[in-house]
Amino acid sequence: QVQLVESGGGLVQPGGSLRLSCVASGSISSIGTMGWYRQAPGKQRELVAAITQDGRTNYRDSVKGRFTISRDNAKNTAWLQMNTLKPEDTAVYSCNAQPFPYDGTTYWGLGTQVSVSS
């Protein structure tokens, strides 16, 4: 059993910053790709950013230059630094993780709410 726990969400004004954390624990020997997703009310879940075990990253276009994903493999932790937040960034942010080597399994956290409003 693997658990992912996100933290760091909250209410912030436009232009502000938040840093989300995702900690993986449980019976997983090695974590491969970790990703941050978000889902706004009435919209489909979308990939925000992902990072491979060796540190390669990719971002959705709307967050490039504002968000940064990072990880610490020794701590089974990933972060999402979000700067210059916009109201359209409001969503529930969830992280996921895949074992390495990938066996078809993807683990998900419950998510943390990010609200950007004045």
Secondary structure, DSSP 8 states (H G I E B T S, - for coil): -EEEEEE--EEE-TT--EEEEEEEEES-S-EEEEEEEEE-TTS--EEEEEE-TT--EEE-GGGTTTEEEEEEGGGTEEEEEE-S--GGG-EEEEEEEEESS--S--EE---EEEEE--
